[in-house]
Amino acid sequence: MASSTSSTLSVQTSIQPSSSSSNYIFQSLPPTSTLHFPSSCNNNLNNKRSLSVTTTTFSEQKWRTRVSFFPSFMKSGKDSKTIKEELLEAIAPLDRGAEATPEDQERIDKIARDLEKVNSVKEPLKSDLLNGKWELIYTTSASILQTQRPKLLRSRANYQAINADILRAQNMESWPFFNQVTADLTPLNSRKVAVQFDQFKILGLIPVKAPGRARGELEITYLDEELRVSRGDKGNLFILKMIDPSYRVPV
């Protein structure tokens, strides 16, 4: 003999929504709701089972879920292309640094450091990207910029060539004097070299032996196929662009 049955289940739970607007928030159930499920035990009877769900908040039980809309792996900074564009735009009106104010220098140094942080060439002295002739587009070195001279007597452009395979370098000035100097390089690590100048060429023609004290250090802090950032042992910043990757330094 079949009989009509009905069951009631009362469930008490506590859900406390998160207060953060950037997280998913659980919404509490309505105070009381009843769901009816037909019973299949007898086709002649229209039995229903009732499920009553009651929600109550208890202060001693808290259920919190925090899910960020912006996971950490999606939070990334600027890429090298964006930083390079920002750097080139900043130095464009500064006449290679000769017109830079202290504020300009501070800003450019900050952008250069941002670029150094995303440097993908960790061992530039072992990279073929280093080899060739580079044009200086910005520096903080007053001696290279020749700011103590009248503008008419300053070089219009400066170049530096490096051949890491033979550990040689060459600095060149353009008009009006065309002075040059060559140097031997001694690696101190995979990105830093000691520089020993060996011969000057006055007007690009007259050779003069460089004194022993004509030396320094150079660290390559950023390198790609277009741009190089270097820092000297006296704290100067050098930013150069590649103009001839096939150039070879005289031995």
N, C-alpha and C positions, 0 to 999 in steps of 0.2 A: 504494500500500500504506500503510494507516494503522498508526500505532504508538502505543503507550501513552506518554503524556508526563506529567511531573510537574515543577512548578517551585516553588522555595522562595525567598521574599524575606525577608531579615533586615533589620530596621529598628531602629536604636538612637536613642533619644531621651531627653531629660532633662526632667523636670517637677518643679519644687520647689514644694510647697504654700505658700500664704501663711500667715503665722503669726497674722494678725488674725482673730478670731472673727466679726467683723462683715462679712467679705468672702466672696464665693464662693470655694471652694477646689477646685482640680483634684485629683482622686484619680489616683494612678499606676496604670498598667496592671499586671496580674499578670505575674510574671517571664517566663512563656512560655505562649503559647496558639496552637493550630493550628486554622485554619478551612478546611474542605474545600468546593470548588466543583466540581460535576459538569461534565465536558467535553462539549460538544455536537458535536464534530467527527466522531464515528462512533457510530451508534446501537447497533452490535454490541459496542462496547467500553465498559466502565464505568471511564472514566478520571477521575481526580481531580487537581485542582491543589491544591497545599498552599501555604498562606501562613503562614509562621512569623514571629511578631512577638516580638522580644526587647527588653526595656526595660532600660536601664542608666543610672545616674545619673552625670553628669560634673559635677564641682565648677566647672569653668570655663565651663559653659553652664547658665544659669538662665532659666527661663521663668516669669514671674510675672504674674498677672492680678489686678488689684484692682477690684472692682465694689462700690460702697457700696449697702447696702440702703436708705439714706435719702439720696436726692439732695438737693442744696442747695436746689432750689426747693420741696421739701416741708418744709423747716425754717423755720417762720414763727412769729412771736411772737403775743402776745395781740392781739385785735382791739379796736376802740374801745369796743364795747359791754361787753366783759368788763372793760376798764380803768375805764370809767365806773362800773360797778357796784362795783368795788373802791374807787374814790375816794369815792363817795357813802356807802358803808358805813363808811369810815374817818372821815369828817367828821361823821357823824350825831350822835355823842354829845358833840361839842365846842362846842356853843352858838355856832355860826358862827366858831369860832376862839378865843373868849374863854377857854375851858377847856383850850386846847391847851398841852401841855408842849413844850419844845424838841425832844424825841424825836418827838412827834406832828407838829410842824411839818416836821421833816426827812423823815418818812415820807410825808406828804402832798405835799410838794414833789417827792419822787421819783416818786410815782404820777402827779402832774400832768405831769412831764417825759416820762414814758412816753406819756401821752395826747397831748402836743404832738407827739411823734414820728410819730404816725399821723394827724395833722391833714390832712384832705383839702381844706379850704378854704384855698388858698394866698394869696388876696387878699381877706381878710374885709371890707375897707372897700368893696369892690365887690359884696358879697353882700347880698341882701335878708334873709338869715338874721340879720343884725346888728340890723336895725331892730325896735324895740319896747321893752317894759318888762321888765327883768330883776330878779329877786330875788337879793340877795347871800346865799349859803349858807355861805361861808367866806372869811376873809381873815386876813392876818397884820398888818394895820394897826391899831395900838392906838388911834389917834385915831378911826377909824371905829367900832371896837368899844366905845369909851368906857370902857375898863377902869379908868380912874382915877376913875370915878364909882361911887357905890353902885349895886347892881343895879337898884333901883327907879327910878333916874333914867336908865337906859340905854334907848335906843330898842329896841323889840321886834323891828323888822325894818328893813332898808335896801333901797332899790331904786335902780336906775340905768336910765335910758332913753336910747337913742341913735337918732338919725335921721341916717344917713350921707348921705342924699340932700340934706339941707340943712345938714349939718355942725353939728348941735346935740346937746347932751347935758344931762341933768338928773339930779341926785342927790336922793333923798328919804328922810326918816326917818319912821317911824310914831310912835305914842304913846310917850312923853308930850308931845313938843314939836312934832312934824310939821314940822321945819325942811326947807328946800329950797334948792337952788342950781342955777342954769343956767350953761351954758358954751358957748363957741364952740370948734369943733375945726378944727385945721389939719393936713392930712395931711403926714406926713414921709416915708412910703412907703406901700405897699399894705396894711400891717397896723399901722402906728404913727401916732399923732396927738399933736400938741401941744394941751394943754387950757388955755384961758384962761377962768376963771370970771368972770361979769359981774354977776350979781345973786343975793343971798341973799333968802330969805323966812323971816323969823322967825315961828315958830308957823304957818307956811304962809300968813301974811296980810301981814305987815309987810315991804315991800321995802327992801333995803339994798344999795347999790352995793358990789360986791366991789372990794377994792384991787387994784392992778396986779400985786402980788407973788403973788396967788392964782392960781397956774398950775402946770402939771406936764405929764407925758407918760404916755401909756397905750399899751401894745402888746397886741394881741389875738393870743394864741398858739394858741388852739384855739377852733373854732366849729362847731356844728351846730344843728339845729332845737330842741334841748333844753338844751344846756349851752354855756357860754362860759368860757374861762380867759383872764385878762388879767394883765399884770405892769406895775407902775408904775415910774417913774424912781427911786424911793427903795428899790427892791428888794422891795416888797410884792407878795404874790400875792392875786388875786381870783378866786373861783369863783362863777359865777352861773347860775341856771336861768331859762328863759324863762317868763313868766306871761301876757303880753299882746302878741302881735306887731302888733296894730293901733294901739298907743298912739303918740301924736304929742307931741313936745316943744314947749312953747310957744315961739313966735318972739319 
